Amino acid sequence: MAAYVAETGQVTVSALAERFGVSIDTVRRDLDQLSADGVLVRTYGGAVSRSTLQRTDRAVDQRLSIQEGEKEQIAELAAALVADGSTIMINGGTTTLALARGLSQHRELTVATNNLLVPAALPSSAIRDIYVFGGAVRALTLATIGPVSFRANGGADLDIRCDLALIGVGAVSADAGYTTSNLAEAAMMQEMISRAERVAILADSSKFGRRLFAQVSELAAADYLVTDTMPPPELRDALDAAEVEVITPGR
């Protein structure tokens, strides 16, 4: 079963049950054990191979199908941090895209983003204004890369701030903090964080204990880590020491 998941990349419980001619309960037990052994990552309704998760520079359409259930859980929890009438910044990524879609109960939001998929995903009833940061477009992620700023008619940069920055990251670890695979994106995420009164990091549990190329910030730069399950002890202790509130389903 482990070899099949590694070959396929991502698979559902029902597909594995049919492939191997066993019950769904048997598949679930086997996947739980393989996940505990570190062979694969358990997901909502299935599993993902670790080699698939390690390919950080995947196109958006490929990443949309990874950890779908977890992203929806995180999006619902993160949406609860957003106050009506507030100004928020949202960075690129599929978890933040799920968040944008989940703001239908909100009203009078001002949203600034570098995620080119977010404006169309935002419920129109929730929005007062939408702003998209300029710069080069990174086609792989459908996000702009450039300064977190807007210019007045005279050419000078306007000073902008937000109430809450919602930042999806590629990895979270006790020693490296929040990291991502692209240097320019990391710089842009850093600037979003610096312009926010509060910061929520959005990352599913497959990102725990990993380090990617570029550091976004240390753990203490965030007020919240919104995720699908509690981090392992070492990371949890580091988050506690950094005074980061961990938000998971049921907490």
C-alpha positions as CSV (number, residue, x, y, z in Angstrom):
1,M,0.0,0.0,0.0
2,A,2.8,2.4,0.8
3,A,4.5,1.8,-2.5
4,Y,1.2,2.4,-4.3
5,V,0.7,5.8,-2.5
6,A,4.3,6.7,-3.3
7,E,3.7,5.9,-7.0
8,T,0.3,7.6,-7.2
9,G,1.2,10.7,-5.1
10,Q,-2.3,11.2,-3.7
11,V,-5.0,8.6,-3.2
12,T,-8.4,8.3,-1.5
13,V,-9.3,5.6,1.1
14,S,-12.1,4.2,-1.2
15,A,-9.6,3.9,-4.1
16,L,-7.2,2.0,-2.0
17,A,-9.9,-0.3,-0.7
18,E,-10.9,-1.1,-4.3
19,R,-7.3,-1.5,-5.5
20,F,-6.3,-4.0,-2.7
21,G,-9.7,-5.7,-2.2
22,V,-9.9,-4.9,1.5
23,S,-12.4,-3.0,3.7
24,I,-12.3,0.8,4.2
25,D,-11.7,0.3,7.9
26,T,-8.6,-1.8,7.1
27,V,-7.3,0.9,4.8
28,R,-7.8,3.6,7.4
29,R,-5.9,1.6,10.0
30,D,-3.0,0.9,7.6
31,L,-2.8,4.5,6.6
32,D,-2.9,5.7,10.2
33,Q,0.0,3.3,11.0
34,L,2.0,4.4,7.9
35,S,1.5,8.0,8.8
36,A,2.7,7.4,12.4
37,D,5.8,5.7,10.9
38,G,6.5,8.7,8.8
39,V,6.0,6.9,5.5
40,L,3.2,9.1,4.2
41,V,0.9,12.0,5.3
42,R,-2.6,11.2,6.2
43,T,-5.2,13.5,4.7
44,Y,-8.9,14.0,5.0
45,G,-10.3,10.9,3.2
46,G,-6.9,9.5,2.0
47,A,-3.2,10.0,2.0
48,V,-0.4,11.9,0.2
49,S,3.1,10.6,-0.4
50,R,5.9,12.6,1.3
51,S,7.7,13.0,-2.1
52,T,4.6,14.8,-3.5
53,L,4.5,17.2,-0.5
54,Q,8.2,17.9,-0.9
55,R,7.7,19.3,-4.4
56,T,7.1,22.8,-3.2
57,D,6.9,24.5,-6.6
58,R,3.8,22.9,-8.0
59,A,1.3,24.8,-10.1
60,V,-1.8,26.1,-8.4
61,D,-4.1,23.6,-10.1
62,Q,-2.1,20.7,-8.7
63,R,-1.9,22.2,-5.2
64,L,-5.7,22.7,-5.1
65,S,-6.2,18.9,-4.8
66,I,-3.7,18.5,-1.9
67,Q,-4.9,18.5,1.7
68,E,-8.3,19.8,0.5
69,G,-10.2,18.9,3.7
70,E,-7.5,20.4,5.9
71,K,-7.5,23.6,3.9
72,E,-11.2,24.0,4.3
73,Q,-10.9,23.5,8.1
74,I,-8.2,26.1,8.3
75,A,-10.1,28.5,6.1
76,E,-13.2,28.3,8.4
77,L,-11.1,28.9,11.5
78,A,-9.1,31.8,10.0
79,A,-12.3,33.4,8.8
80,A,-13.5,33.6,12.4
81,L,-10.5,35.9,13.1
82,V,-11.7,38.5,10.5
83,A,-13.8,41.3,11.9
84,D,-16.5,43.0,9.8
85,G,-15.4,46.4,8.5
86,S,-11.7,45.5,8.9
87,T,-8.8,45.7,6.4
88,I,-7.0,42.4,5.7
89,M,-4.0,41.3,3.6
90,I,-4.0,37.9,1.9
91,N,-1.0,36.4,0.2
92,G,-0.7,33.8,-2.6
93,G,-1.6,30.2,-2.1
94,T,-4.4,27.7,-2.1
95,T,-5.1,27.8,1.7
96,T,-5.6,31.5,1.5
97,L,-7.8,31.1,-1.5
98,A,-10.0,28.8,0.5
99,L,-10.1,31.5,3.2
100,A,-11.3,34.1,0.6
101,R,-14.1,31.8,-0.5
102,G,-15.2,31.3,3.1
103,L,-15.9,35.0,3.9
104,S,-19.5,35.0,2.8
105,Q,-20.8,35.8,6.3
106,H,-18.6,39.0,6.5
107,R,-19.4,42.5,5.5
108,E,-17.6,45.7,4.6
109,L,-14.1,44.2,4.2
110,T,-11.2,45.9,2.5
111,V,-8.9,43.3,1.0
112,A,-5.4,43.8,-0.3
113,T,-3.7,40.8,-2.0
114,N,-1.0,39.5,-4.3
115,N,-3.1,36.4,-5.0
116,L,-4.6,36.8,-8.5
117,L,-7.3,34.2,-7.8
118,V,-8.6,35.9,-4.6
119,P,-10.6,38.8,-6.2
120,A,-12.9,36.5,-8.1
121,A,-13.2,34.1,-5.1
122,L,-14.3,36.8,-2.6
123,P,-18.0,36.9,-2.1
124,S,-19.3,40.2,-3.4
125,S,-21.5,40.7,-0.4
126,A,-18.5,40.7,1.9
127,I,-16.4,43.4,0.1
128,R,-16.1,47.1,0.4
129,D,-12.9,47.4,-1.6
130,I,-10.3,45.1,-3.2
131,Y,-6.7,46.0,-4.1
132,V,-4.2,43.9,-5.9
133,F,-0.5,44.6,-5.4
134,G,1.4,45.2,-8.6
135,G,4.7,43.7,-9.9
136,A,5.7,40.7,-11.9
137,V,3.3,37.7,-12.1
138,R,4.7,34.4,-11.0
139,A,2.8,32.1,-13.3
140,L,3.3,29.0,-11.3
141,T,1.5,30.4,-8.3
142,L,-0.7,33.0,-10.0
143,A,0.6,35.6,-7.6
144,T,2.3,39.0,-8.1
145,I,5.8,39.6,-6.8
146,G,6.7,43.1,-5.9
147,P,6.4,45.8,-3.2
148,V,3.6,45.8,-0.7
149,S,2.6,49.4,-1.6
150,F,0.4,51.6,-3.8
151,R,1.3,55.0,-5.3
152,A,-0.6,58.3,-5.0
153,N,-1.1,60.3,-8.2
154,G,2.0,62.3,-7.4
155,G,4.1,59.2,-7.5
156,A,4.9,58.9,-3.8
157,D,4.2,55.6,-2.0
158,L,1.2,55.6,0.3
159,D,1.7,54.3,3.8
160,I,-0.7,51.3,4.1
161,R,-1.6,49.2,7.2
162,C,-4.0,46.4,7.8
163,D,-5.8,45.0,10.8
164,L,-4.9,41.4,10.0
165,A,-2.5,39.7,7.6
166,L,-3.5,36.1,6.7
167,I,-0.3,34.4,5.4
168,G,0.0,30.9,4.0
169,V,3.4,29.4,4.3
170,G,5.2,26.4,2.9
171,A,6.8,25.1,6.1
172,V,6.9,25.7,9.9
173,S,9.7,24.6,12.2
174,A,10.9,25.3,15.7
175,D,14.3,26.5,14.6
176,A,13.6,28.2,11.2
177,G,10.1,29.6,11.9
178,Y,8.0,30.2,8.8
179,T,9.6,29.5,5.5
180,T,8.7,29.3,1.8
181,S,10.4,28.1,-1.4
182,N,10.7,31.4,-3.3
183,L,12.9,34.3,-2.2
184,A,10.8,37.1,-3.7
185,E,7.6,35.7,-2.2
186,A,9.3,35.5,1.2
187,A,10.3,39.1,1.0
188,M,6.7,40.1,0.0
189,M,5.2,38.0,2.9
190,Q,7.7,39.7,5.3
191,E,6.5,43.1,4.3
192,M,2.8,42.1,4.6
193,I,3.6,40.9,8.2
194,S,5.4,44.2,9.0
195,R,2.3,46.2,7.9
196,A,-0.2,44.3,10.0
197,E,-1.6,44.9,13.5
198,R,-2.2,41.1,13.9
199,V,-0.8,38.2,11.9
200,A,-2.3,34.8,11.3
201,I,-0.2,32.1,9.7
202,L,-2.1,29.4,7.8
203,A,-0.4,26.0,7.5
204,D,-1.7,22.5,7.4
205,S,0.0,19.8,9.5
206,S,2.0,18.5,6.5
207,K,4.1,21.7,6.8
208,F,5.3,20.9,10.3
209,G,8.9,20.2,11.1
210,R,10.1,21.3,7.6
211,R,12.5,24.0,6.4
212,L,12.3,25.6,2.9
213,F,14.7,27.9,1.1
214,A,13.7,31.3,2.3
215,Q,12.7,32.4,5.8
216,V,9.6,34.5,6.0
217,S,9.9,35.2,9.8
218,E,10.6,33.8,13.1
219,L,7.7,32.1,15.0
220,A,7.1,35.1,17.2
221,A,6.2,37.4,14.3
222,A,2.7,35.7,14.3
223,D,-0.1,36.1,16.7
224,Y,-1.9,32.9,15.5
225,L,-1.0,29.7,13.8
226,V,-4.2,28.3,12.2
227,T,-3.9,24.6,11.4
228,D,-5.8,21.3,11.2
229,T,-4.2,19.5,14.2
230,M,-1.9,20.3,17.1
231,P,1.8,20.5,16.2
232,P,4.3,17.9,17.5
233,P,5.7,18.6,21.0
234,E,8.9,20.3,20.0
235,L,7.2,22.7,17.7
236,R,4.3,23.2,20.1
237,D,6.7,24.2,22.9
238,A,8.5,26.6,20.6
239,L,5.2,28.2,19.6
240,D,4.2,28.5,23.3
241,A,7.5,30.2,24.1
242,A,7.0,32.6,21.2
243,E,3.5,33.4,22.5
244,V,1.8,32.2,19.3
245,E,-1.8,31.0,19.8
246,V,-2.4,27.7,18.0
247,I,-5.9,27.5,16.6
248,T,-7.2,24.0,15.6
249,P,-10.7,22.5,15.1
250,G,-12.3,22.0,18.5
251,R,-10.1,24.5,20.3
